[in-house]
């Protein structure tokens, strides 16, 4: 239980930081705003479930304030989750209108649990669900009212999540399925807890073989939900990191070829845009920009030297059949003997042609040629 709570807290803080960063960049995105508020309420509610934080709050407010505030924040969490789907599934105006209507049951629920907290006898205010005296009507109604709203909001969000998951592709679909499974677990556990409340209110006892699996299901569903919400963003970032690392490696692997061609044709350097090495070292995009620039400069250099390579027996050769090692030898010979001012052989020939139409195929051929040059 403690491990899952710590995991949920760490993931919540990380997810809130990331969504806040995205919201700052796109402040008019109301769906993103709803997700950020959802994670913000969940993050704020988390500390009030910890006894030291609860006692600190109640020391400066009133008995039971921590439990009340935690539940208000949790109810707001699922409300903003509903708002996210309302904004995503409908147009902006209809989503705003429906979200305002959904404020009504939320406000009624918050008002009811606030009144119940005020009416609860002092001896019964310090409690958690497992140890609460459900024979006190105010306590039983407090948990029952909050639980019913949670079941309603999570059930609605669960249905919308299934619809979106079926119509989405990975990694978004994976995250939605995880979130849907988590919400199904939370709805099931909330419904079971509502039944347990009624049993305890009437004086009965819930056997451990029923209560413990429900508690474990809820404890498992909360971090699973957070992981599901954050998974698409994490997967996208990891994919972007893989591309970044590949571009960085290719940039350095192309250096032998680039240096050879740049020395022969320095005028082809794409240095019109001023660069700042310190600033570029801190920016992710600088690696992609440097990578693309080096690829283009290598291609421009090969186009310039290709007429001289044609005189070395490559004019009629299939560019895909020439081994990188053979091309590297001829390239060094052509660059050593060519005259930059000689325009007698002006027709370019294809060199190191890719086996596909994408940029990655082109880069692979250039890297193979560069590696052959380095090994000579």
MITI-861049 format. One record per residue (C-alpha): x, y, z; residue in one letter. Coordinates in Angstrom, 2 decimals, decimal comma. Each point is the difference from the previous one (the first is absolute). Layout:
% residues N
<rec <X; Y; Z>; "A">,
...
***
This chain:
% residues 376
<rec <0,00; 0,00; 0,00>; "X">,
<rec <2,74; 2,44; 0,97>; "X">,
<rec <2,00; -0,80; -3,14>; "X">,
<rec <-3,00; 0,55; -2,26>; "X">,
<rec <-0,79; 3,28; 1,77>; "X">,
<rec <3,56; 1,25; -0,46>; "X">,
<rec <-0,06; -1,08; -3,65>; "X">,
<rec <-3,30; 1,79; -0,57>; "X">,
<rec <1,33; 3,16; 1,66>; "X">,
<rec <3,19; 0,02; -2,08>; "X">,
<rec <-1,86; -0,59; -3,25>; "X">,
<rec <-2,60; 2,65; 0,89>; "X">,
<rec <2,60; 2,69; 0,65>; "X">,
<rec <1,87; -0,85; -3,20>; "X">,
<rec <-3,19; -0,04; -2,07>; "X">,
<rec <-1,19; 3,30; 1,49>; "X">,
<rec <3,33; 1,67; -0,78>; "X">,
<rec <-0,11; -1,20; -3,60>; "X">,
<rec <-3,63; 0,98; -0,60>; "X">,
<rec <0,58; 3,42; 1,57>; "X">,
<rec <2,92; 0,51; -2,37>; "X">,
<rec <-2,22; -0,93; -2,95>; "X">,
<rec <-2,80; 2,27; 1,24>; "X">,
<rec <2,36; 2,98; 0,22>; "X">,
<rec <0,82; -0,55; -3,68>; "X">,
<rec <-3,69; -0,44; -0,98>; "X">,
<rec <-2,11; 1,96; 2,53>; "X">,
<rec <-3,13; -0,04; -2,19>; "X">,
<rec <-0,21; -3,80; -0,16>; "X">,
<rec <-2,96; -0,63; 2,31>; "X">,
<rec <0,35; -3,80; -0,15>; "X">,
<rec <3,62; 0,28; 1,09>; "X">,
<rec <-1,06; 2,43; 2,71>; "X">,
<rec <-2,51; -2,55; 1,31>; "X">,
<rec <2,67; -2,73; 0,13>; "X">,
<rec <2,38; 2,34; 1,81>; "X">,
<rec <-2,65; 0,94; 2,56>; "X">,
<rec <-0,88; -3,70; 0,42>; "X">,
<rec <3,62; -0,88; 0,78>; "X">,
<rec <0,37; 3,12; 2,15>; "X">,
<rec <-2,96; -0,92; 2,20>; "X">,
<rec <1,21; -3,58; 0,31>; "X">,
<rec <3,49; 1,19; 0,96>; "X">,
<rec <-1,36; 2,43; 2,61>; "X">,
<rec <-2,27; -2,70; 1,46>; "X">,
<rec <2,85; -2,47; 0,39>; "X">,
<rec <1,72; 1,54; 3,09>; "X">,
<rec <-3,24; 0,26; 2,00>; "X">,
<rec <-0,23; -3,78; 0,09>; "X">,
<rec <3,27; -0,09; 1,95>; "X">,
<rec <-0,62; 0,23; 3,80>; "X">,
<rec <2,72; 2,64; 0,79>; "X">,
<rec <-1,29; 2,34; -2,70>; "X">,
<rec <-3,61; -0,57; 1,10>; "X">,
<rec <0,83; 0,77; 3,62>; "X">,
<rec <1,90; 3,15; -0,98>; "X">,
<rec <-2,99; 1,33; -1,93>; "X">,
<rec <-2,50; -0,84; 2,73>; "X">,
<rec <2,23; 1,72; 2,59>; "X">,
<rec <-0,59; 3,35; -1,72>; "X">,
<rec <-3,58; -0,57; -1,26>; "X">,
<rec <-2,52; -2,43; 1,48>; "X">,
<rec <-0,38; -3,69; 0,67>; "X">,
<rec <-0,80; -1,92; -3,18>; "X">,
<rec <1,19; 2,74; -2,38>; "X">,
<rec <2,71; -2,20; -1,52>; "X">,
<rec <-2,48; -2,75; -0,87>; "X">,
<rec <-2,44; 2,56; -1,41>; "X">,
<rec <2,63; 1,79; -2,08>; "X">,
<rec <1,40; -3,27; -1,31>; "X">,
<rec <-3,42; -1,14; -1,16>; "X">,
<rec <-0,83; 3,38; -1,56>; "X">,
<rec <3,22; -0,17; -2,00>; "X">,
<rec <-0,65; -3,60; -1,04>; "X">,
<rec <-3,52; 0,90; -1,13>; "X">,
<rec <1,45; 2,93; -1,95>; "X">,
<rec <2,55; -2,36; -1,54>; "X">,
<rec <-2,64; -2,23; -1,56>; "X">,
<rec <-2,07; 3,05; -0,99>; "X">,
<rec <2,88; 1,45; -2,02>; "X">,
<rec <0,57; -3,46; -1,46>; "X">,
<rec <-3,59; 0,10; -1,25>; "X">,
<rec <0,61; 3,51; -1,37>; "X">,
<rec <2,96; -1,26; -2,01>; "X">,
<rec <-2,22; -2,48; -1,83>; "X">,
<rec <-2,77; 2,57; -0,41>; "X">,
<rec <2,41; 2,43; -1,64>; "X">,
<rec <1,56; -2,73; -2,13>; "X">,
<rec <-3,17; -1,76; -1,16>; "X">,
<rec <-2,05; 3,10; -0,90>; "X">,
<rec <0,60; 3,48; -1,33>; "X">,
<rec <1,26; 2,76; 2,27>; "X">,
<rec <-3,37; 1,62; 0,76>; "X">,
<rec <-1,90; -3,24; 0,64>; "X">,
<rec <2,83; -1,27; 2,17>; "X">,
<rec <-0,02; 3,17; 2,11>; "X">,
<rec <-3,79; -0,16; 0,39>; "X">,
<rec <0,03; -3,66; 1,05>; "X">,
<rec <2,90; 0,65; 2,39>; "X">,
<rec <-2,00; 2,77; 1,70>; "X">,
<rec <-2,95; -2,36; 0,43>; "X">,
<rec <2,30; -2,64; 1,50>; "X">,
<rec <0,98; 2,57; 2,63>; "X">,
<rec <-3,47; -0,41; 1,52>; "X">,
<rec <0,39; -3,58; 1,33>; "X">,
<rec <3,58; 0,80; 1,05>; "X">,
<rec <-1,10; 3,07; 1,95>; "X">,
<rec <-2,87; -1,90; 1,65>; "X">,
<rec <2,34; -2,82; 1,02>; "X">,
<rec <2,59; 2,41; 1,44>; "X">,
<rec <-2,71; 1,91; 1,86>; "X">,
<rec <-1,44; -3,21; 1,47>; "X">,
<rec <3,33; -1,39; 1,24>; "X">,
<rec <0,90; 3,42; 1,43>; "X">,
<rec <-3,23; 0,14; 2,00>; "X">,
<rec <0,47; -3,60; 1,12>; "X">,
<rec <3,53; 0,81; 1,19>; "X">,
<rec <-1,34; 2,94; 2,03>; "X">,
<rec <-2,73; -2,19; 1,53>; "X">,
<rec <2,26; -2,94; 0,84>; "X">,
<rec <0,62; -0,44; 3,74>; "X">,
<rec <3,48; 0,99; 1,09>; "X">,
<rec <0,93; -3,53; 1,09>; "X">,
<rec <-0,75; -1,41; -3,48>; "X">,
<rec <1,83; 2,58; -2,17>; "X">,
<rec <3,47; -1,56; 0,09>; "X">,
<rec <-0,44; -2,99; -2,25>; "X">,
<rec <0,88; -1,70; -3,25>; "X">,
<rec <-2,29; -2,28; -1,94>; "X">,
<rec <1,36; -3,22; 1,52>; "X">,
<rec <-0,33; 1,17; 3,62>; "X">,
<rec <-2,97; 2,39; -0,24>; "X">,
<rec <-2,99; -0,63; 2,24>; "X">,
<rec <-2,67; -0,50; -2,64>; "X">,
<rec <-2,66; -0,30; 2,69>; "X">,
<rec <0,24; 3,82; 0,19>; "X">,
<rec <-2,42; 1,05; -2,72>; "X">,
<rec <1,95; 3,13; -0,99>; "X">,
<rec <3,17; -2,03; -0,55>; "X">,
<rec <-1,79; -2,66; -2,05>; "X">,
<rec <-1,77; 2,60; -2,15>; "X">,
<rec <3,29; 1,89; -0,49>; "X">,
<rec <1,72; -3,02; -1,56>; "X">,
<rec <-3,12; -1,14; -1,81>; "X">,
<rec <-0,65; 3,40; -1,64>; "X">,
<rec <3,62; 0,48; -1,10>; "X">,
<rec <0,21; -3,59; -1,23>; "X">,
<rec <-3,15; 0,23; -2,08>; "X">,
<rec <1,23; 3,13; -1,77>; "X">,
<rec <3,36; -1,64; -0,65>; "X">,
<rec <-1,76; -3,02; -1,49>; "X">,
<rec <-2,15; 2,23; -2,21>; "X">,
<rec <2,87; 2,15; -1,27>; "X">,
<rec <2,42; -2,88; -0,48>; "X">,
<rec <-2,67; -2,10; -1,69>; "X">,
<rec <-0,71; 2,77; -2,50>; "X">,
<rec <3,70; 0,52; -0,65>; "X">,
<rec <0,46; -3,76; -0,39>; "X">,
<rec <-2,58; -0,15; -2,81>; "X">,
<rec <1,62; 2,94; -1,84>; "X">,
<rec <3,44; -1,51; 0,49>; "X">,
<rec <-1,08; -3,25; -1,64>; "X">,
<rec <-1,38; 1,92; -2,99>; "X">,
<rec <3,23; 1,95; -0,43>; "X">,
<rec <2,17; -3,10; 0,48>; "X">,
<rec <-1,78; -1,90; -2,77>; "X">,
<rec <0,46; 2,91; -2,42>; "X">,
<rec <3,62; 0,79; 0,90>; "X">,
<rec <3,37; -1,38; -1,01>; "X">,
<rec <3,03; -0,72; 2,14>; "X">,
<rec <1,43; 1,37; 2,22>; "X">,
<rec <-3,16; 1,98; 0,80>; "X">,
<rec <-2,18; -3,12; -0,20>; "X">,
<rec <2,27; -1,86; 2,43>; "X">,
<rec <-0,23; 2,82; 2,53>; "X">,
<rec <-3,78; 0,19; -0,39>; "X">,
<rec <-0,43; -3,75; 0,53>; "X">,
<rec <2,12; 0,19; 3,15>; "X">,
<rec <-2,04; 2,97; 1,25>; "X">,
<rec <-3,25; -1,82; -0,84>; "X">,
<rec <1,11; -3,09; 1,93>; "X">,
<rec <0,93; 2,19; 2,95>; "X">,
<rec <-3,35; 1,82; -0,06>; "X">,
<rec <-1,84; -3,30; -0,23>; "X">,
<rec <1,87; -1,12; 3,12>; "X">,
<rec <-0,81; 3,27; 1,79>; "X">,
<rec <-3,69; -0,19; -0,90>; "X">,
<rec <-0,17; -3,62; 1,16>; "X">,
<rec <1,76; 0,79; 3,27>; "X">,
<rec <-2,16; 3,12; 0,60>; "X">,
<rec <-3,17; -1,99; -0,58>; "X">,
<rec <1,17; -2,78; 2,33>; "X">,
<rec <0,97; 2,54; 2,66>; "X">,
<rec <-3,47; 1,58; -0,23>; "X">,
<rec <-1,51; -3,42; 0,71>; "X">,
<rec <2,43; -0,52; 2,88>; "X">,
<rec <-0,99; 3,39; 1,47>; "X">,
<rec <-3,65; -1,03; 0,06>; "X">,
<rec <0,89; -3,30; 1,67>; "X">,
<rec <2,10; 1,74; 2,67>; "X">,
<rec <-2,67; 2,72; 0,49>; "X">,
<rec <-2,55; -2,70; 0,76>; "X">,
<rec <2,32; -1,53; 2,57>; "X">,
<rec <1,48; -2,79; -2,06>; "X">,
<rec <3,65; -0,81; -0,58>; "X">,
<rec <1,81; -0,40; -3,31>; "X">,
<rec <2,25; -3,08; 0,00>; "X">,
<rec <3,68; 0,59; -0,92>; "X">,
<rec <-0,18; -2,33; -3,01>; "X">,
<rec <-2,34; 2,58; -1,57>; "X">,
<rec <1,43; 3,28; 1,28>; "X">,
<rec <3,69; -0,73; -0,63>; "X">,
<rec <-0,33; -0,79; -3,75>; "X">,
<rec <-2,10; 3,13; -0,49>; "X">,
<rec <2,59; 2,13; 1,80>; "X">,
<rec <2,80; -1,59; -2,04>; "X">,
<rec <-1,93; 0,61; -3,22>; "X">,
<rec <-0,39; 3,68; 0,82>; "X">,
<rec <3,64; 0,35; 1,02>; "X">,
<rec <1,07; -1,61; -3,28>; "X">,
<rec <-2,42; 1,95; -2,19>; "X">,
<rec <1,15; 3,47; 1,06>; "X">,
<rec <3,64; -0,28; -1,18>; "X">,
<rec <-1,16; -1,97; -3,05>; "X">,
<rec <-2,29; 2,91; -0,94>; "X">,
<rec <2,81; 2,53; 0,36>; "X">,
<rec <2,30; -2,20; -2,09>; "X">,
<rec <-2,70; -0,34; -2,66>; "X">,
<rec <-0,52; 3,76; -0,18>; "X">,
<rec <3,71; 0,71; -0,25>; "X">,
<rec <1,03; -2,98; -2,17>; "X">,
<rec <-0,65; 1,62; -3,43>; "X">,
<rec <2,11; 3,01; 0,91>; "X">,
<rec <2,78; -2,15; 1,45>; "X">,
<rec <-0,01; -2,31; -3,04>; "X">,
<rec <0,13; 2,98; -2,34>; "X">,
<rec <2,89; 1,53; 1,95>; "X">,
<rec <1,89; -3,32; -0,06>; "X">,
<rec <-0,52; -0,29; -3,75>; "X">,
<rec <1,24; 3,58; -0,44>; "X">,
<rec <3,00; -0,81; 2,19>; "X">,
<rec <0,84; -2,99; -2,18>; "X">,
<rec <-0,14; 2,20; -3,12>; "X">,
<rec <2,12; 2,64; 1,75>; "X">,
<rec <2,63; -2,56; 0,94>; "X">,
<rec <0,02; -1,47; -3,52>; "X">,
<rec <0,47; 3,44; -1,55>; "X">,
<rec <2,78; 0,80; 2,44>; "X">,
<rec <1,83; -3,25; -0,82>; "X">,
<rec <-0,47; 0,47; -3,76>; "X">,
<rec <1,25; 3,58; 0,27>; "X">,
<rec <3,32; -1,23; 1,42>; "X">,
<rec <0,21; -3,00; -2,36>; "X">,
<rec <-0,35; 2,33; -2,99>; "X">,
<rec <2,96; 2,13; 1,12>; "X">,
<rec <2,71; -1,75; -2,14>; "X">,
<rec <-2,08; 0,41; -3,18>; "X">,
<rec <-1,13; 3,52; 0,89>; "X">,
<rec <3,53; 1,15; 0,90>; "X">,
<rec <1,40; -1,31; -3,27>; "X">,
<rec <-2,68; 1,72; -2,10>; "X">,
<rec <-0,09; 3,16; 2,11>; "X">,
<rec <3,76; 0,47; -0,47>; "X">,
<rec <-0,45; -0,27; -3,77>; "X">,
<rec <-3,18; 2,11; -0,21>; "X">,
<rec <-0,16; 2,35; 3,00>; "X">,
<rec <-2,46; 2,21; -1,86>; "X">,
<rec <-2,70; -2,67; 0,41>; "X">,
<rec <-0,12; 0,44; 3,78>; "X">,
<rec <-3,50; 0,87; 1,23>; "X">,
<rec <1,15; 2,62; 2,48>; "X">,
<rec <-2,28; 2,88; -0,93>; "X">,
<rec <-1,82; -0,37; 3,33>; "X">,
<rec <2,31; 1,03; 2,88>; "X">,
<rec <0,47; -2,65; 2,65>; "X">,
<rec <0,85; 0,17; 3,65>; "X">,
<rec <1,83; -3,17; 1,20>; "X">,
<rec <-1,08; 0,49; 3,63>; "X">,
<rec <-3,63; 0,62; -0,90>; "X">,
<rec <-0,08; -2,89; -2,49>; "X">,
<rec <1,45; -2,35; 2,62>; "X">,
<rec <-3,07; 0,63; 2,18>; "X">,
<rec <-2,62; -0,33; -2,74>; "X">,
<rec <-1,33; -3,33; -1,25>; "X">,
<rec <-0,84; 1,37; -3,45>; "X">,
<rec <3,60; 1,08; -0,62>; "X">,
<rec <1,01; -3,67; -0,41>; "X">,
<rec <-2,65; -0,54; -2,68>; "X">,
<rec <0,92; 3,24; -1,76>; "X">,
<rec <3,72; -0,86; 0,00>; "X">,
<rec <-0,77; -3,51; -1,21>; "X">,
<rec <-2,14; 1,13; -2,94>; "X">,
<rec <2,53; 2,71; -0,90>; "X">,
<rec <2,86; -2,51; -0,07>; "X">,
<rec <-1,99; -2,42; -2,16>; "X">,
<rec <-0,82; 2,77; -2,49>; "X">,
<rec <3,59; 1,23; -0,10>; "X">,
<rec <1,24; -3,54; -0,65>; "X">,
<rec <-2,48; -0,44; -2,84>; "X">,
<rec <0,92; 3,37; -1,51>; "X">,
<rec <3,68; -0,94; 0,12>; "X">,
<rec <-0,64; -3,36; -1,69>; "X">,
<rec <-1,97; 1,73; -2,76>; "X">,
<rec <2,93; 2,39; -0,59>; "X">,
<rec <2,64; -2,72; -0,12>; "X">,
<rec <-2,09; -2,53; -1,94>; "X">,
<rec <1,01; 1,26; -3,50>; "X">,
<rec <3,63; -0,68; 0,88>; "X">,
<rec <-0,92; -3,46; 1,30>; "X">,
<rec <-1,67; -0,68; -3,36>; "X">,
<rec <3,44; 0,12; -1,60>; "X">,
<rec <1,18; -2,71; 2,38>; "X">,
<rec <-2,38; -2,59; -1,43>; "X">,
<rec <-3,21; 0,70; 1,94>; "X">,
<rec <-1,94; 1,71; -2,78>; "X">,
<rec <-1,78; -3,16; -1,15>; "X">,
<rec <0,06; -1,94; 3,27>; "X">,
<rec <-3,11; -0,76; 2,00>; "X">,
<rec <0,36; 2,34; 3,01>; "X">,
<rec <-1,56; -2,64; 2,27>; "X">,
<rec <2,49; -2,67; -1,06>; "X">,
<rec <3,15; 1,97; 0,87>; "X">,
<rec <1,39; -1,11; 3,35>; "X">,
<rec <0,60; 2,80; 2,53>; "X">,
<rec <3,70; -0,99; 0,22>; "X">,
<rec <0,48; 0,31; -3,79>; "X">,
<rec <-1,86; 3,30; -0,07>; "X">,
<rec <2,09; 1,29; 2,91>; "X">,
<rec <3,27; -0,73; -1,87>; "X">,
<rec <-1,21; 1,68; -3,17>; "X">,
<rec <-1,38; 2,95; 1,97>; "X">,
<rec <3,38; 0,65; 1,63>; "X">,
<rec <1,73; -0,27; -3,38>; "X">,
<rec <-2,49; 2,37; -1,66>; "X">,
<rec <0,28; 2,58; 2,78>; "X">,
<rec <3,82; -0,23; -0,09>; "X">,
<rec <0,27; 0,49; -3,76>; "X">,
<rec <-2,98; 2,22; -0,87>; "X">,
<rec <0,31; 3,61; -1,05>; "X">,
<rec <-2,76; 2,15; 1,60>; "X">,
<rec <0,00; 2,27; -3,04>; "X">,
<rec <-0,35; -2,82; -2,52>; "X">,
<rec <-3,49; 0,06; -1,53>; "X">,
<rec <0,59; -2,46; -2,89>; "X">,
<rec <-1,91; -2,78; 1,71>; "X">,
<rec <-3,06; 1,79; 1,28>; "X">,
<rec <-2,51; -2,84; 0,02>; "X">,
<rec <-0,57; -1,46; 3,46>; "X">,
<rec <-0,50; -3,73; 0,57>; "X">,
<rec <-1,80; -1,72; 2,88>; "X">,
<rec <2,19; -1,21; 2,86>; "X">,
<rec <-0,76; -2,04; 3,14>; "X">,
<rec <-3,67; -0,11; -0,92>; "X">,
<rec <-2,43; -1,20; 2,69>; "X">,
<rec <-2,06; -3,17; -0,33>; "X">,
<rec <-3,17; 1,84; 1,12>; "X">,
<rec <-1,75; 3,33; -0,36>; "X">,
<rec <0,38; 1,11; 3,61>; "X">,
<rec <2,73; 2,12; 1,56>; "X">,
<rec <1,17; -2,82; 2,26>; "X">,
<rec <0,92; -2,13; -3,01>; "X">,
<rec <1,99; 2,90; -1,43>; "X">,
<rec <1,81; 0,53; 3,29>; "X">,
<rec <0,87; -3,70; 0,25>; "X">,
<rec <1,80; 0,15; -3,36>; "X">,
<rec <1,89; 3,13; 0,96>; "X">,
<rec <0,98; -1,51; 3,37>; "X">,
<rec <1,25; -3,17; -1,77>; "X">,
<rec <2,14; 2,13; -2,31>; "X">,
<rec <1,28; 2,09; 2,91>; "X">,
<rec <0,87; -3,14; 1,98>; "X">,
<rec <1,91; -1,35; -2,98>; "X">,
<rec <1,96; 3,26; -0,24>; "X">,
<rec <0,84; -0,13; 3,69>; "X">,
<rec <1,34; -3,56; -0,24>; "X">,
<rec <2,33; 0,81; -2,94>; "X">,
***
